[in-house]
């Protein structure tokens, strides 16, 4: 079980490198990056992505719609290793997908980390605090 939470402001450098905050990264040396929903990048610990992929293996081969979803997700999945000083290179196709230029928001989202372009993040969440009660009511907790 993973409990990744919080949000952090960072910047990407000229070589597409970032640092994942220690509170989110822990002792992981390898992380898996993929396209995420709403224009962000999903980042998974190895154990978390194995859990997700095992669940996907349960989908029937004949379920064409779900198989398409599996394919679009897994073809974007990239193993990213941390360099000797703790940086990760965001794959260029994922950087482009997420519209990342310089400023990023890095968030814990339960079992995954999310990396957002600051501009996309700010637009996505601009009314979230105003509508907190409504948004929270959708959760089944």
C-alpha positions in Angstrom: 0.0 0.0 0.0 1.3 3.5 -0.9 0.4 6.8 0.7 1.9 9.5 -1.4 0.6 13.0 -0.7 1.4 16.7 -0.9 2.4 19.1 -3.7 5.8 20.6 -4.5 7.1 23.3 -6.8 10.1 22.4 -9.0 11.8 23.3 -12.2 13.0 21.2 -15.0 16.6 21.9 -16.2 17.8 22.4 -19.8 18.5 18.6 -20.0 14.9 17.7 -19.0 16.0 16.6 -15.5 14.1 17.0 -12.3 14.4 15.8 -8.7 11.5 14.0 -7.1 11.0 15.4 -3.6 12.5 13.0 -1.0 9.2 12.7 0.8 7.7 11.2 -2.4 10.7 9.3 -3.8 11.9 7.5 -0.7 14.7 5.1 -1.5 13.6 4.2 -5.0 16.3 4.0 -7.6 14.0 3.3 -10.6 10.7 4.9 -11.3 8.3 4.2 -14.1 6.9 7.2 -16.0 3.8 7.1 -18.3 1.2 9.4 -19.8 -1.3 10.3 -17.2 -4.9 11.7 -17.2 -5.7 15.3 -17.7 -2.3 16.1 -19.2 0.0 15.0 -16.4 2.7 12.4 -16.1 2.2 9.4 -13.8 5.2 8.2 -11.9 5.1 4.8 -10.2 7.4 2.9 -7.8 8.4 -0.5 -9.2 6.1 -2.4 -6.8 3.1 -0.1 -7.6 3.5 -0.6 -11.3 3.8 -4.3 -10.9 0.5 -4.3 -9.0 -1.2 -2.3 -11.8 0.2 -4.5 -14.6 -0.9 -7.6 -12.7 -4.4 -6.2 -12.5 -4.4 -5.4 -16.2 -3.5 -9.0 -17.0 -6.9 -10.0 -15.7 -8.6 -8.1 -18.5 -10.0 -10.5 -21.1 -8.2 -10.4 -24.5 -11.6 -10.2 -26.2 -12.5 -7.0 -24.4 -11.4 -4.7 -27.2 -12.1 -1.4 -25.5 -10.1 -2.3 -22.4 -7.3 -3.8 -24.5 -7.0 -0.5 -26.3 -6.8 1.3 -22.9 -4.1 -1.1 -21.8 -2.1 -0.6 -25.0 -2.2 3.2 -24.9 -1.1 3.2 -21.2 1.7 0.5 -21.5 3.2 1.9 -24.7 3.8 5.2 -22.9 5.4 3.5 -19.9 9.1 4.2 -19.5 11.6 3.0 -16.9 13.6 6.0 -15.6 16.7 5.6 -13.5 17.9 8.1 -11.0 21.4 9.5 -11.6 24.2 9.7 -9.0 23.0 13.1 -7.8 19.3 12.2 -7.6 18.0 13.5 -10.9 15.6 11.9 -13.4 15.4 12.7 -17.0 11.8 13.2 -18.2 11.4 11.3 -21.5 11.0 14.0 -24.2 7.7 12.5 -25.5 6.2 12.7 -22.0 7.5 16.2 -21.5 5.8 17.3 -24.7 2.6 15.4 -23.8 2.4 17.2 -20.4 3.3 20.6 -22.0 6.1 21.1 -19.6 8.4 24.0 -20.2 10.2 25.0 -17.0 8.0 25.2 -13.9 6.4 21.9 -12.7 4.2 20.8 -9.8 5.0 17.4 -8.4 2.2 15.7 -6.3 1.6 12.6 -4.4 -1.6 10.9 -5.6 -2.0 7.8 -3.4 -0.1 5.0 -5.1 1.6 7.3 -7.7 3.4 10.6 -8.1 2.1 13.1 -10.7 4.2 15.6 -12.6 2.3 18.6 -14.1 3.2 21.6 -16.0 2.6 24.4 -13.5 0.3 26.2 -16.0 -1.8 23.1 -16.7 -2.0 22.3 -13.0 -3.1 25.8 -12.1 -5.8 25.7 -14.7 -7.0 22.2 -13.7 -7.2 23.2 -10.0 -8.3 26.8 -10.3 -11.8 26.2 -8.9 -11.0 23.1 -6.8 -10.7 24.9 -3.4 -13.9 26.9 -4.1 -15.7 23.6 -4.8 -14.0 21.5 -2.3 -17.1 20.1 -0.7 -18.6 19.2 -4.0 -15.4 17.5 -5.2 -14.9 15.7 -1.9 -18.5 14.4 -2.0 -17.6 12.3 -5.1 -15.2 10.2 -3.0 -16.5 7.1 -1.4 -14.7 7.3 1.9 
